[in-house]
Amino acid sequence: MKQYFVYIASSYRKTLYIGATSDLVKRIYEHKNGLIDGFTKKYNIKNLVYYETTNDVNSAISREKQLKKWKRDKKEKLIAAMNPDREDLYEAII
């Protein structure tokens, strides 16, 4: 069964990026190595600080849109519930 991921990545300055993907390891690798032009490259988004999984692509897209509408403090609470020390979770998923 295919899995989809909604994730939050962060820069060292704490800029947040929310995305959805079917290959979380590959996508975070791309962020870490500056392979994706745009916002994440411009703001040096390299650390995976939160993710969740689903088997439904539509649920992943809906959740991504939902999280993007949240205010920053609510996003920070979500991150803290899973990752209170804001560690880079990339090593845990590879």
Summary of the structure (lengths in Angstrom):
residues: 94
radius of gyration: 12.4
end to end distance: 18.9
largest distance: 36.5
contacts: 251
relative contact order: 0.24
helix: 44%
strand: 22%
